[in-house]
């Protein structure tokens, strides 16, 4: 947004933008000619965060617990959601909770033994290549 004001009395001027300095009218309040042009620019930044944790016994080996908490772009719904996922191998637990950050509604909740959590996400089996295609 752009606004012109009189430099002397600060009255807002209602005049077309881009006029030559010589043809600009005088201020209606104080008859001064010098003008101040103010330009206002605004923008919005939305920060997102996600935290991933892995717990291991020692420096090597498969993690016995993994946790992901934070913002996630849900591609099916084409919007940002809050996601909490826990993979607990020691206690055979998989839990995932997806909520709408605007209203707090639970969009998805899955709690089941990890050994029964098959065919989802990274657990999906790749289809074998068909040589006849």
Secondary structure, DSSP 8 states (H G I E B T S, - for coil): -EEEEETTT--EE---TT--GGG----TTT----EEEEE----------EEEEEE-SSSSS--SEEEEEEEEEETTTTEEEEEEEEEETTTTEEEEEEE-TTT--EEEEEEE-GGG--SSGGG-------TT-
